[in-house]
Amino acid sequence: MKLGVNLSYQGAAELAVAAERLGYDVALAPEGYRSDAASVLGLVAGRTERIALGSAVMQIPARSPALAALTAATLQSLSGGRFRLGLGVSNPDVSEGWYGVPFAQPLARTREYVEIVRRALTGEPVRYEGRHYRLPSSGSGAAPLHVITEPAGAPVPVYLGAVGPGNLALAGEIADGWIGVFAAPEQVAESVAHIEAGRARAGRPLAGFDVMPCLATAIGEDTDGCVDRLRAHYAYLMGIGAPERNFYIALATRLGFGAQAAEVGRLAAEGDRAGAAAAVPAGFVELTALTGPVDRVAERMRQYAEAGVTTLGIMISSMAGSTEERISVLEGAMAALDRSGVRG
């Protein structure tokens, strides 16, 4: 198993340089309220030499397939062939509220989107007649999509962020990797089963597919204190959009924390960030994050590796302190991986 690091735009270059020095496999940039992914990865591409770069994830409703392909080709070229394109449909509130894009039929929309992006990244002109995307539109005689960025290295791997069984199977069928969040080892094993079904549908083995859940991480001797340091991060994610449609609240509910998760959602919707953070159930954090001393984290890493994880994303909240403190988390996580005996 390898490690990745999830970057905030704050201190992104410094964290990526430290991760590269420590032997991390990939630096990942998320996209949300704070920053877009492409800008952060462009900065990191210019400050690093070996570590892979990945979007985790670029939001499908935010970009046309053409722009996603052009962005991917640009980052691939700028980084010397180190880029991995992570895509995700986000959720109804973000898709419709931020971008004015309907969320209906997300799996079919994702399938067409990825087909267009992959075709465009070959460098050939693309015409496409789909149910959700038509290029050129309305059957016009406009010039077709044509990305002519100078290629660098191998084809860009495509990852999908996915939660539900159908989306996980789709990731296995059409993508090169899966990006997950807030996943206990048992859930990862279930997700891998769905991914494997999708791989079988496409006539492909699971081997070579990158299983990459990203976990909030706080390392220290006081496990309870580590959990407390992650509460605000959890409350932030559980406060995105309407509580009844929030993926993270739904996950907490499936894990048995429904009443507490609903309270977090209610407080977040009312603007009480401190109250929402305090209401995040400690058990939910402990199940779905890496917390505590290095030896405890090493044992958890072994469990994730046994569940089928190939790359484990270390997610350090920008709320977690200074850049130096966040680098110390990276060091602790790598020490835990070395102790775990599952380093790949």
Secondary structure, 3 states (H helix, E strand, C coil): CEEEEECCCCCHHHHHHHHHHHCCCEEEECCCCCCCHHHHHHHHHHHCCCCEEEECCEEHHHCCHHHHHHHHHHHHHHCCCCEEEEEECCCHHHHHHHHCCCCCCHHHHHHHHHHHHHHHHCCCCECEECCCCEECHHHCCCCCECCCCCCCCCCCCEEEECCCHHHHHHHHHHCCEEEEECCCHHHHHHHHHHHHHHHHHCCCCCCCCEEEEEEEEEECCCHHHHHHHHHHHHHHHHCCCCHHHCHHHHHHHHCCCHHHHHHHHHHHHCCCHHHHHHHCCHHHHHHHCEEECHHHHHHHHHHHHHHCCCEEEEECCHHHCCHHHHHHHHHHHHHHHHHHCCCC
